[in-house]
Amino acid sequence: INIPQARAQYAQAIKVRCSHTDFKGRKLQQLSKLLSGYTNQQGLQLALDFSMDEARGLINLGDSWRVDASDDLLIALQELFAEGAVSIHYL
C-alpha cells in the first residue's frame, strides 16, 4: 500500500485553513478548477476551516467536491493557500 492509498483508506477529510481575504480576486475560480481535476465520489471530504474578523467555522463541502488525496492535490492546495494551511484528518 502506498501513501495515497493509505490516505484514501484511513483518512476522513482534507482540511484547508483559510480566511475571507484568501478569496479575493480569482482564487475561488482557481480552487474550483483545481478541485475539478481531482473529484471522486469515493474520495475524501474537503473542509474549509474558514475565518473572518470575529468569526470562525468549519465548512464541509458537499459530496460532489470529494477528492482524491493525491500528493499533487495537496501540494497544489498549499501553493494556492499557504504552507501549512492543508492538513489531513484521520479516523
C-alpha positions, 0 to 999 in steps of 0.5 A: 500500500502506498501513501495515497492509498493509505490516505484514501483508506484511513483518512476522513477529510482534507482540511484547508485553513483559510480566511475571507481575504484568501478569496479575493480576486480569482482564487475561488475560480482557481480552487474550483478548477483545481478541485475539478481535476481531482473529484471522486465520489469515493474520495475524501471530504474537503473542509474549509476551516474558514475565518473572518474578523470575529468569526470562525467555522468549519465548512464541509463541502458537499459530496460532489467536491470529494477528492482524491488525496493525491500528493499533487492535490495537496501540494497544489492546495498549499501553493494556492493557500499557504504552507501549512494551511492543508492538513489531513484528518484521520479516523 
